[in-house]
């Protein structure tokens, strides 16, 4: 039979039969976008996308953690680096596109969790569902028969007690012909699921808040040097978006000594470091200095900051004098390690006091040895036979233009090499305590011995060591840890708490006996459901039979 022409979904008369969809309008489109965004599949996709978007941050150096690495990357890749910089590849975690994914994930999670929380709250307040008419269709179905003498209502009530003692929510149902109890448990599973998602939202909020108000700074200290927690004292500093330098808590950190233990027994790991320990003193305002130790993965906390040990090396003390014997430069210069045996590279710049500006590229060998080619190398990272070699350059250091330069590099474009290389003059070679003359009568250079009173041949402690520290402030550390623990607890609960429903039905037979039916229904994976139903049936029927046997016999007249 055809539908009448005025039916609501029939095409209009004289039309081509096409169905005309109603227009959504602005509100309709916004509602559609919101429903798509708050879909759990969308939240999972955004979480995966956030992980993928974080990958570039591990492939190229980031300005927030390695500004010197970014500068070096521009030097090594002059064509690629500007293109990467345009897409904020060197600032991944604060970029517009990473922040957009982060915010969308945050909104999506909230939109998913709030409706589920409301539904879960209503489910907790609702009664367990009515007992199905045909329990035989459900999992673990089994029956028991109790001899005459037990009331159906009393039998169901005893089953209710057993189920309630097992942590079930129960409800009794009476149809007039039969009595039953409906029980369910496992709502803690959904509670754990919601707790996990709320904790994840909490982590997103606190991490964003911490990155905005926190900071991270780096400082290199040579033994005996002191760092004061002020903005100008940092070698590099990466503040959050809302950081205020007035929030810095003043304190002093002095590196008293730095010790390293090397493996000397196992020849397969000979020379490998076993332990690093930076002995420091921390002085808070109005308080006495307190000794402390900073180790790898063993930071100290002071002034609202965590002080981590990042790296270490040697800092040879070099003194340069002019021809008149006047000191124009003296300092302990950190040399950067180049290999496992701490062959180290350093740069010394002398801008004033000599006839020409002087730059020296130095190599330091803690335990110097010479290859067959004549090249030096280090055979052990500790001070057994230290040697410092210097290649000297004279000319323009490039400091007068006011453009900042790295203390670990020397621009030799406007300088003339005086020793080493193809000059024909041998590089300056110095052991601790030795002095040599600079070429062209420019003066002298001395490799100062930090332990001049030692016996001849004992170089222990003759060269100072340096340690690089990362000073990190995050006001949300405790909150992030708390939410992480909650997320873990919620995840474990949602994984290991089974959700199930169990029913017990009692029906009186014509001969006066009582037929008991038991069945269950799993809400998810529950391999133990059938054994649980069977155990309940055995325990309940035994309880009813034992109560019959314990009842007093009726009196006869």
C-alpha positions in Angstrom: 0.0 0.0 0.0 1.4 3.4 -0.9 1.7 6.2 1.7 -0.6 9.2 1.5 0.8 12.3 -0.1 0.6 14.2 3.1 2.8 11.7 5.0 5.6 13.5 6.9 8.5 11.9 5.1 6.8 11.6 1.7 8.1 13.9 -1.1 6.1 16.9 -2.0 3.8 16.6 -4.9 5.3 17.1 -8.4 8.9 16.7 -6.9 11.7 14.6 -8.2 11.4 12.3 -5.2 14.6 13.5 -3.5 14.6 13.8 0.2 15.2 17.3 1.5 17.3 17.4 4.7 16.6 20.1 7.2 19.3 22.8 7.5 21.4 22.6 10.6 22.1 26.2 11.1 24.9 27.6 13.3 23.6 26.0 16.6 23.2 22.7 14.8 26.7 22.7 13.5 28.1 23.7 16.8 26.2 20.9 18.5 27.6 18.4 15.9 31.2 19.6 16.3 30.8 19.3 20.1 29.5 15.8 19.9 32.4 14.8 17.6 35.0 16.4 19.9 33.6 14.8 23.1 33.6 11.4 21.6 35.9 8.9 23.3 37.4 7.8 20.0 38.3 11.5 19.3 40.0 11.8 22.7 42.1 8.6 22.0 43.0 10.0 18.6 44.1 13.3 20.1 46.1 11.5 22.8 47.9 9.6 20.0 48.3 12.8 18.0 49.9 14.5 21.0 52.4 11.7 21.4 53.3 11.9 17.7 53.5 15.7 17.8 56.1 15.4 20.7 58.5 13.4 18.5 60.1 16.4 16.8 61.1 17.6 20.2 63.5 14.6 20.6 64.8 14.9 17.0 66.1 18.5 17.1 67.4 20.5 20.0 64.9 22.7 21.9 65.5 26.3 23.0 63.9 25.5 26.3 66.5 22.9 27.2 69.5 23.2 24.9 69.9 26.8 23.5 73.5 26.1 22.6 72.5 23.1 20.7 70.0 25.2 18.6 72.8 27.6 17.8 75.0 24.8 16.7 72.2 23.3 14.6 71.8 26.6 12.7 75.6 26.5 12.1 75.6 22.9 10.9 72.4 23.2 8.8 72.1 26.7 7.5 69.5 25.8 4.9 67.3 23.5 6.9 67.3 25.3 10.3 65.4 28.4 9.2 62.6 26.3 7.6 62.3 24.2 10.8 62.3 27.4 12.8 59.3 28.7 10.8 57.2 25.7 11.9 58.4 26.1 15.5 60.4 22.9 15.5 62.9 24.3 18.0 60.0 25.3 20.4 57.8 22.2 20.0 56.2 22.1 23.4 55.3 25.8 23.4 54.3 25.9 19.7 50.9 27.0 18.5 50.1 23.6 16.9 51.2 21.5 19.9 49.2 23.8 22.2 46.2 23.4 20.0 46.3 19.6 20.2 46.9 19.9 24.0 43.8 22.2 24.5 41.6 20.1 22.2 42.5 16.9 24.2 41.8 18.8 27.4 38.4 19.9 26.2 37.6 16.4 24.7 38.4 14.6 28.0 36.3 17.0 30.0 33.4 16.6 27.6 33.7 12.8 27.8 34.0 12.5 31.5 31.3 14.8 32.8 28.3 13.0 31.0 29.7 9.7 32.1 30.0 10.8 35.7 26.3 11.9 35.7 25.3 8.6 34.2 27.4 6.7 36.7 25.9 8.6 39.6 22.3 7.8 38.5 23.3 4.2 38.1 24.6 4.0 41.6 21.3 5.3 42.9 19.1 3.0 40.8 17.9 -0.4 42.0 19.4 -3.6 40.4 17.3 -4.7 37.4 14.4 -7.1 37.7 15.0 -10.8 37.6 14.8 -12.1 34.0 12.0 -14.5 33.3 14.3 -17.2 31.8 17.4 -17.5 33.8 18.4 -20.6 31.8 19.6 -18.4 29.0 22.3 -16.7 31.2 25.8 -17.8 32.1 26.4 -20.3 34.9 22.8 -21.3 35.1 22.3 -24.0 37.7 19.5 -25.3 39.9 19.1 -26.8 43.3 16.2 -28.5 45.0 15.4 -28.1 48.7 13.0 -30.5 50.4 9.7 -29.3 51.7 9.8 -27.2 54.8 11.5 -24.1 53.6 9.5 -20.9 52.7 10.4 -19.4 49.3 10.5 -15.9 50.7 12.8 -17.0 53.5 15.1 -18.8 51.1 15.4 -15.7 48.9 16.0 -13.6 52.0 18.9 -15.8 53.0 20.3 -15.6 49.5 20.1 -11.8 49.8 22.1 -11.9 53.0 24.8 -14.0 51.3 25.0 -11.7 48.3 25.1 -8.5 50.4 27.9 -10.0 52.5 29.8 -10.5 49.2 29.6 -6.8 48.4 26.6 -6.9 46.1 23.8 -4.3 45.8 20.6 -6.3 46.2 16.9 -5.9 45.6 14.0 -8.3 46.3 11.2 -9.0 43.8 7.9 -10.8 44.5 5.6 -11.7 41.6 3.1 -13.6 43.7 4.1 -17.0 42.3 7.8 -16.8 42.9 10.4 -14.8 44.8 13.8 -13.6 43.6 16.7 -11.5 44.5 18.6 -9.4 42.0 22.2 -8.4 42.9 25.0 -6.6 41.1 28.5 -5.5 41.9 31.5 -4.0 40.2 30.5 -0.3 40.0 33.9 0.4 41.4 35.2 -0.5 37.9 33.5 2.4 36.3 34.5 4.6 39.3 38.1 3.7 38.7 37.7 4.4 35.0 36.3 7.9 35.8 39.0 8.4 38.4 41.7 7.7 35.8 40.2 10.2 33.3 39.8 12.9 36.0 43.4 12.3 37.1 44.5 12.6 33.5 42.7 15.9 33.2 44.3 17.0 36.4 47.8 16.1 35.1 47.1 18.2 31.9 46.0 21.2 34.0 48.9 21.0 36.5 51.6 20.4 33.8 50.3 23.4 31.9 50.2 25.5 35.0 53.7 24.4 36.1 55.2 25.1 32.7 53.7 28.6 32.8 55.0 29.6 36.3 58.1 27.4 36.5 61.6 27.8 35.1 64.7 25.9 34.3 68.3 27.3 34.4 71.8 25.9 34.0 75.0 26.9 35.6 78.6 25.6 35.4 80.6 25.8 38.7 84.3 25.1 39.1 85.4 23.8 42.5 85.5 26.7 44.9 83.0 28.9 42.9 79.7 30.1 44.3 76.3 30.5 42.5 73.7 33.0 43.8 70.1 32.4 42.8 69.6 35.5 40.8 68.6 35.9 37.2 72.0 37.3 36.0 73.9 34.4 37.7 72.6 31.7 35.3 74.6 30.6 32.2 71.3 29.9 30.5 67.7 30.5 31.7 64.4 29.3 30.3 61.4 30.9 32.1 57.8 30.0 31.8 55.3 32.2 30.2 54.1 33.8 33.5 57.5 33.7 35.3 58.4 36.7 37.4 62.0 37.1 38.5 60.9 38.5 41.9 59.7 34.9 42.7 63.3 33.7 42.9 64.1 32.6 46.4 67.6 33.9 47.2 70.3 31.3 48.3 73.9 30.5 47.6 75.3 27.3 46.2 79.0 26.6 46.6 80.8 23.7 44.9 83.3 22.6 47.5 84.6 19.6 45.7 83.8 17.1 43.0 84.8 13.4 43.2 84.5 10.6 40.8 85.1 6.9 41.4 86.3 4.9 38.4 86.4 1.1 37.8 89.9 -0.3 38.2 89.2 -3.9 39.0 87.2 -5.2 36.0 89.4 -4.9 32.9 86.4 -5.1 30.6 85.0 -1.9 32.2 88.3 -0.3 33.1 88.0 3.5 33.5 84.2 3.5 33.6 82.8 5.9 36.2 81.0 4.3 39.1 79.9 7.3 41.1 79.8 11.1 40.8 79.5 13.2 43.9 79.3 17.0 44.0 80.0 18.2 47.6 78.2 21.6 47.9 77.3 24.1 50.6 73.9 25.8 50.6 73.4 29.1 52.4 69.9 30.5 52.8 69.2 34.1 53.8 69.9 34.6 57.5 71.0 31.0 58.0 74.4 29.2 58.3 75.8 27.2 55.4 74.6 23.6 55.2 76.7 20.8 53.5 74.9 18.6 51.0 75.7 16.2 48.2 74.4 16.2 44.7 74.5 12.9 42.7 73.2 11.6 39.4 69.5 11.0 40.0 70.1 12.4 43.5 69.2 16.1 43.4 68.9 18.4 46.4 66.0 20.7 47.0 66.5 24.3 48.2 64.8 27.6 47.8 61.9 26.1 46.0 64.2 24.6 43.3 65.6 21.1 42.5 69.3 21.1 41.8 70.3 18.3 39.4 73.8 17.2 38.4 74.1 17.2 34.6 77.8 16.9 33.7 81.3 17.3 34.8 84.8 17.7 33.5 88.2 19.4 34.1 88.8 23.1 34.4 92.6 23.8 34.0 93.7 27.1 35.6 95.6 29.1 33.1 97.5 32.4 33.8 98.7 34.7 31.0 101.3 37.5 31.6 102.4 40.3 29.3 106.2 40.7 28.5 106.6 42.8 31.7 105.3 39.9 33.8 102.0 41.5 34.7 99.1 39.1 34.9 96.5 40.0 32.2 94.4 36.8 32.5 94.0 34.0 35.1 91.0 31.7 35.4 89.9 28.1 35.7 88.5 27.4 32.3 86.0 24.5 31.9 87.1 22.1 29.1 84.3 20.1 27.5 84.9 16.3 27.5 85.2 14.7 24.0 85.4 11.0 24.8 85.0 8.5 27.7 88.6 9.1 28.8 87.9 12.8 29.2 90.1 14.1 26.4 88.7 17.7 26.7 88.5 20.8 24.5 88.5 24.3 25.8 88.9 27.9 24.6 90.8 30.7 26.3 90.3 34.3 25.2 92.5 37.2 26.3 91.0 40.4 24.9 93.1 43.0 26.8 96.5 43.5 28.2 98.7 42.3 25.3 99.9 43.8 22.1 97.2 41.8 20.2 94.0 40.1 21.3 94.8 36.4 21.9 92.8 33.3 21.6 93.9 29.7 22.4 92.3 26.4 21.6 93.4 23.9 24.1 93.2 20.1 24.5 93.5 18.6 27.9 94.6 15.0 28.5 94.1 13.6 32.0 96.4 10.6 31.3 98.3 11.6 28.2 99.7 9.0 25.8 101.1 9.4 22.3 100.1 7.4 19.3 102.5 6.2 16.6 101.3 9.1 14.4 102.5 11.6 17.0 98.9 12.6 18.1 98.1 12.7 21.8 95.2 11.0 23.4 94.0 10.1 27.0 94.1 6.5 28.2 92.3 7.0 31.5 89.9 9.6 32.8 91.6 10.3 36.1 94.7 12.5 36.6 97.6 10.1 36.1 99.8 12.1 33.7 97.9 15.4 32.8 99.0 17.4 29.8 97.6 20.7 28.3 98.3 21.6 24.7 97.5 25.1 23.3 97.2 26.3 19.7 97.6 30.1 19.8 95.8 32.6 17.6 96.3 36.4 17.5 93.9 39.0 16.0 90.3 40.1 16.4 88.3 38.0 18.8 85.1 39.6 17.6 84.1 40.9 21.1 84.3 44.6 20.4 81.1 44.6 18.2 79.0 43.8 21.3 77.6 40.6 19.7 77.5 37.8 22.3 79.7 34.7 21.5 80.0 31.3 23.0 82.8 30.8 25.6 83.3 27.3 24.2 84.1 28.3 20.6 86.6 30.6 18.9 86.0 32.4 15.6 89.4 32.3 13.9 88.3 34.0 10.6 90.0 37.3 11.6 92.9 35.7 13.5 96.3 34.4 12.6 97.4 31.0 13.9 100.8 31.2 15.6 101.3 27.6 16.9 100.1 24.2 15.8 98.6 23.1 12.6 100.4 24.2 9.5 102.3 27.0 11.1 105.5 25.0 11.5 105.6 25.9 15.2 104.8 23.2 17.8 101.8 23.6 20.0 102.5 24.7 23.5 102.6 21.7 25.8 102.2 22.2 29.6 102.1 20.0 32.7 100.7 21.4 35.9 103.0 24.1 37.3 104.9 24.7 34.0 105.3 28.0 32.1 106.2 28.6 28.5 106.7 31.8 26.4 104.0 32.9 23.9 105.2 33.3 20.3 106.3 36.7 18.9 107.2 37.9 22.4 103.6 38.4 23.4 104.2 37.2 27.0 104.0 33.9 28.8 101.3 31.3 29.7 101.3 29.1 32.8 99.3 25.9 33.6 98.8 26.5 37.3 99.0 23.6 39.7 95.9 23.6 42.0 97.9 21.4 44.4 101.4 22.8 44.3 102.5 21.1 47.6 102.2 17.6 46.2 105.1 15.3 45.7 106.9 15.1 42.3 104.9 13.0 40.0 101.7 13.1 42.1 99.2 14.9 40.0 96.2 14.1 42.2 94.1 17.2 42.6 96.4 19.3 40.4 93.6 20.3 38.1 90.2 21.6 39.3 87.0 20.0 38.2 83.8 21.6 37.2 80.2 20.4 37.5 77.2 21.6 35.5 73.9 21.9 37.4 70.3 22.1 36.1 68.2 24.2 38.5 64.6 23.5 38.0 61.5 25.0 39.6 58.1 23.4 39.2 55.3 24.6 41.6 53.1 21.7 40.7 55.3 18.7 41.4 53.3 17.4 44.3 50.1 17.8 42.4 51.4 16.0 39.3 52.6 13.2 41.5 49.2 13.0 43.3 47.3 12.9 40.1 49.7 10.3 38.6 49.1 8.1 41.7 45.3 8.5 41.3 45.5 7.7 37.6 47.4 4.5 38.4 45.0 3.5 41.1 42.0 4.2 38.8 43.6 2.2 36.0 44.3 -0.8 38.2 40.8 -0.7 39.6 39.2 -0.5 36.2 41.2 -3.4 35.0 40.9 -5.9 37.9 37.5 -5.3 39.4 34.9 -7.4 37.6 31.4 -6.1 37.1 28.6 -8.7 37.2 25.0 -9.4 38.0 23.6 -12.4 39.8 20.1 -13.6 40.3 18.5 -16.2 42.6 14.9 -17.3 42.1 12.8 -19.5 44.4 9.7 -21.4 43.2 7.6 -23.7 45.3 6.8 -27.0 43.5 3.6 -29.0 43.7 5.1 -31.6 46.0 6.1 -28.8 48.5 9.8 -28.8 47.6 11.6 -25.6 46.7 13.2 -25.1 43.3 16.1 -22.7 43.4 17.6 -21.2 40.2 20.9 -19.3 40.0 22.4 -17.4 37.1 24.7 -14.5 36.3 25.6 -12.0 33.7 29.0 -10.5 33.1 29.3 -6.8 32.2 32.7 -7.2 30.4 35.3 -9.8 30.7 34.6 -12.1 33.8 36.0 -15.6 33.4 35.2 -16.4 37.0 31.5 -15.8 36.7 30.3 -19.4 36.3 32.4 -20.6 39.2 31.1 -17.8 41.3 27.5 -18.7 40.5 28.1 -22.4 41.2 29.8 -21.6 44.6 26.9 -19.4 45.5 24.4 -22.2 44.7 26.3 -24.7 46.8 26.7 -22.4 49.7 23.1 -21.3 49.7 21.5 -24.7 49.3 23.8 -26.1 52.1 22.7 -23.2 54.3 19.0 -24.0 53.7 19.4 -27.7 54.3 21.5 -27.2 57.5 18.9 -24.7 58.8 16.2 -27.3 58.2 18.1 -30.0 60.1 18.8 -27.6 63.0 15.1 -26.7 63.3 13.2 -28.4 66.2 10.9 -31.3 65.3 7.2 -30.6 65.5 5.4 -31.9 68.6 2.8 -34.8 68.3 -0.2 -35.3 70.6 
